[in-house]
Amino acid sequence: MTVISNTAPAPFQTVSAVDAAEAYLRREVLSGRFEAGQRIKEAPLAASLRISRHTLRSAFARLESVGLLAYRENRGWSVPVLDRAEYEDILVLRGSLESTAYRLIKERAVTPGDRIQEALQRVLDVTDDVPWPDRLELDCALHQALVDLAGSRRLSQAFEALMIEFRLCRLQSLEWLETVSLDHWKKLHSDLVEGVKHPDASVDVEGHFLANPWRDARGEQETETADG
């Protein structure tokens, strides 16, 4: 079974049923529609997607490989619940990767171009009715564009892979995220881009992305922490 891609760049391009199922499930997980820890029942999901359980399991396995799903014997598949240790471990690696990217940008005197400005503008265009899962997608796209600016393919690939789990972390701390105002969230990212454009400016680019629900009280100390 194949599914015609609505966004194919050329006529007659197709994706496999596994590819389509994987893309659908990824969107569902990263939108928060699957609750963390809740068992995902194979049979009804496969029926609703009109695919075999074998195809569905193949898609599940792909998402497991990037940390979006987990399988437990006698419990089946579910979105993993990320505890504090895992959350902070992800932040440690993110800090290392993103700090390295900003150091390379500075050393190589790379100037942010249109892609950065466009990604930032999408963040600045967000309104109060945009849900946090959608904000996180825009947030991560901006950070990915900044890391890509360093010009290291492997660094960009590692960061892109990590940000999948990072988004899952943030989705599991929405109550914490919702305490930050929209204006503050936008300012954090504007300041970040300015800090990359002007390395000598007094902007804490490295501190921007290390906040977490256990260490930082969002509502009380907005001026010191950041979500993205």
C-alpha positions in Angstrom: 0.0 0.0 0.0 1.3 3.5 -0.9 0.0 6.9 -0.1 0.4 9.8 -2.4 2.2 12.7 -0.6 0.3 16.0 -0.7 3.5 17.9 -0.3 5.6 16.0 -2.9 8.1 18.3 -4.7 7.6 16.4 -8.0 4.7 14.5 -9.7 4.1 10.8 -9.0 6.3 10.8 -5.9 5.0 8.4 -3.3 5.7 7.4 0.3 5.3 4.0 1.8 2.6 3.1 4.2 5.2 2.9 6.9 6.5 6.4 6.1 3.0 7.8 6.1 2.2 6.1 9.4 5.5 7.3 11.0 4.8 10.9 9.9 1.3 10.8 11.2 2.3 9.3 14.6 5.2 11.7 14.9 2.8 14.7 14.5 0.4 13.1 17.0 3.1 12.6 19.6 4.6 16.0 19.2 1.2 17.7 19.4 0.6 16.0 22.7 -2.4 14.0 21.5 -0.9 10.8 22.9 -0.7 11.2 26.7 2.7 10.2 28.1 2.6 6.8 29.7 -0.8 5.9 28.3 -0.8 2.6 26.4 -1.4 3.0 22.6 -3.7 0.2 21.5 -2.5 -1.3 18.2 -5.6 -2.8 16.8 -8.0 0.2 16.9 -5.2 2.5 15.8 -4.3 0.3 12.8 -7.9 0.1 11.9 -8.4 3.8 12.0 -5.4 4.3 9.8 -6.4 1.5 7.4 -3.1 -0.2 7.7 -2.0 -3.6 9.0 -0.7 -4.1 12.5 2.7 -5.2 11.0 2.9 -1.8 9.2 2.0 0.0 12.4 4.6 -1.8 14.4 7.2 -0.9 11.9 6.3 2.8 12.3 6.3 2.4 16.1 9.8 1.0 15.9 11.1 4.0 13.9 9.7 6.3 16.5 11.2 4.2 19.3 14.6 4.7 17.7 14.3 8.5 18.1 12.9 8.4 21.6 9.3 9.3 20.9 7.8 5.9 21.8 8.8 3.1 24.2 7.9 -0.6 24.3 7.5 -2.6 27.5 6.8 -6.3 27.7 3.2 -7.0 28.6 2.5 -3.3 28.5 2.9 -2.5 24.8 3.7 0.9 23.2 3.4 4.3 24.9 5.0 7.7 24.8 7.8 7.6 27.4 7.5 9.5 30.6 10.7 11.5 31.0 11.8 12.0 34.6 14.1 14.7 36.0 17.3 12.8 35.4 16.5 12.2 31.7 15.3 15.8 31.2 18.5 17.2 32.7 20.6 14.8 30.7 19.0 16.0 27.5 19.7 19.6 28.5 23.3 18.8 29.2 23.8 17.5 25.6 21.8 20.4 24.2 23.9 22.9 26.0 27.0 21.3 24.7 25.8 21.2 21.1 24.3 24.7 21.0 27.2 26.3 22.8 29.6 24.7 20.3 27.5 26.0 17.4 27.6 29.6 18.8 31.3 29.4 19.4 31.9 28.3 15.8 29.6 31.1 14.5 31.7 33.6 16.4 35.0 32.2 15.4 34.0 32.0 11.7 32.4 35.5 11.9 29.2 34.1 10.3 26.4 36.6 9.9 22.8 35.3 10.3 20.9 35.6 7.0 17.3 35.5 5.8 16.6 32.0 7.1 17.3 33.2 10.7 15.2 36.3 10.3 12.3 34.4 8.8 12.4 31.8 11.6 12.5 34.6 14.2 9.6 36.4 12.5 7.5 33.3 12.7 8.1 33.3 16.4 7.3 37.0 16.7 4.1 36.5 14.7 2.7 34.0 17.3 -0.5 35.1 19.0 -2.0 34.0 22.3 -4.3 31.5 20.7 -1.4 29.4 19.3 -1.0 26.3 21.5 2.4 25.5 23.1 3.0 22.4 20.9 2.9 24.7 17.8 5.1 27.3 19.6 7.7 24.6 20.4 7.9 23.7 16.7 8.6 27.3 15.8 11.0 27.6 18.7 13.0 24.5 17.7 13.0 25.6 14.1 14.7 28.8 15.0 17.3 27.1 17.2 18.0 24.6 14.4 18.5 27.4 11.9 21.0 29.0 14.3 22.9 25.8 14.8 23.0 25.2 11.1 24.7 28.5 10.8 27.8 27.0 12.3 28.3 25.0 9.0 28.9 21.6 10.6 26.8 18.9 9.1 27.3 16.4 11.9 26.6 19.0 14.6 23.4 20.0 12.8 22.3 16.3 12.5 23.1 15.6 16.2 21.1 18.7 17.2 18.2 17.9 15.0 18.0 14.3 16.5 18.2 15.6 20.1 15.5 18.2 19.6 13.0 15.5 19.0 13.4 14.3 22.6 13.7 17.9 23.8 10.3 18.8 22.4 8.9 15.7 24.2 10.4 17.0 27.5 8.8 20.4 27.0 5.4 18.9 26.2 5.6 17.1 29.5 6.1 20.3 31.4 3.4 22.5 29.8 2.1 23.8 33.1 5.6 25.2 33.7 5.8 26.7 30.2 2.4 28.3 30.4 3.6 30.6 33.2 5.9 32.5 30.8 4.2 35.4 29.0 4.1 35.4 25.2 5.9 38.8 25.1 8.7 37.5 27.3 9.0 34.3 25.1 9.3 36.5 22.0 11.9 38.8 23.6 14.0 35.9 24.7 14.3 34.8 21.1 14.8 38.3 19.7 17.6 38.8 22.3 19.1 35.4 21.3 19.3 36.3 17.6 20.8 39.7 18.5 23.4 38.0 20.6 24.4 35.8 17.7 24.5 38.8 15.4 26.6 40.8 17.8 28.8 38.5 19.8 30.1 41.3 22.0 26.6 42.2 23.2 25.7 41.4 26.8 23.2 38.6 25.9 23.5 35.2 27.7 23.0 33.0 24.6 24.2 29.9 26.5 21.8 30.4 29.4 18.9 30.7 27.1 18.2 27.0 26.6 19.1 25.4 29.9 16.0 26.2 32.0 14.0 23.3 33.4 10.9 22.8 35.6 12.9 21.7 38.7 15.6 24.3 38.7 13.7 27.4 37.5 10.5 28.9 38.8 9.1 30.3 35.6 6.4 32.5 36.9 8.7 34.1 39.6 11.9 34.5 37.6 11.0 35.1 34.0 13.9 37.5 33.5 16.4 34.7 34.3 15.3 31.7 32.3 14.1 30.7 28.9 12.0 27.9 27.4 13.7 27.5 24.0 
